[in-house]
Amino acid sequence: MDMPNTRPPTLDRAALEAKYAHAADDSAVSYAYYMGASNDNLEAIRVIDPLTTPGVKVFMGASTGNMLVDNPDTLDGIFRDCPTPIITHCEDTPMIDALHAIAREKYGEDIPASEHPLIRSREACIKSTRLAISLAQKHGTRLHVLHISTADELALFQPGPVKGKQITAETCVHFLHFDDRDHERLGFLIKCNPAIKSATDREAIIRALAEGRIDVLATDHAPHLLDEKAQKYDKAPSGLPLVQFALQVALQQVFEGKLTLERVVEAVSHAPATLFDVKQRGYLREGYAADLVLVDPRKPHTVTRGEVLSKCGWSPFEDETFHSSIASTFVNGKRVWDGSTIDDSVRGQRLTFDR
């Protein structure tokens, strides 16, 4: 399920269908596309067909692309009138801008990567998340909050099974794996929004995922090029490539005894299918699409740059060794990955929704 902050942004039905047409030609995996929100496309959101998109993405904090929704009346209208689930990126932009100005005054153009979690602060996250939840509660909106990165936000969500919840939460694999100490080693390669925060936050997020307070484990896949990431702070884009090694990152928590295998399966497969009403996927059931991955838990895997499949050509996990390897991946019953190569003849399908 791909985000709308692309070029061009996905802000109306025509842009949405153009992306589906493109994917039909060359996507090896099955796919869906989020509709995006802006300060001036409320009418397009009101009339969107709920069967064409998993949900509407609202950037309640500026991120990659110019899709910040900061007009209070527009935000209220989106939460009131949106016919699909709303998913949010929650950071408070005025708070971030003020902290960014302080850092620029101190460092000039040479703001270090270690300042990023201070600029994109925990306070900015929790203020915006509270606002999203209050709007959802006001209008009875089905809300899914993305990219939970702080321990502070966790008390805002309820533990337990995803089915029946009005408000749910998601975190990303890099928040389980990295903490702010890694900025010194990896610099802007792990610059992302929201920022990777402390080891204490990381451990709290893992515990919340284990108890179902965080419902979904996903990626915030953004394959920026190395030369883009090599720029100074203000120009280096936020985001990192994650999809290829995401399951192995998640399974590390199983090997370390922090998550059960069943909980990982629930968070990466069952819960997203339930939450977004995905039709006949996400479970091993007769009649469902055979989207399967075969994992070898006894074959360690050290990540190398040469094996990276993303067009960006690098991974933040390079030189790290995972306990497990991916032996095969099947999409709609066809093997697309045999442990070493992709079968370019396989094509995914457009996801459909049972709403």
Summary of the structure (lengths in Angstrom):
residues: 355
radius of gyration: 19.5
end to end distance: 17.0
largest distance: 60.8
contacts: 1171
relative contact order: 0.12
helix: 37%
strand: 15%
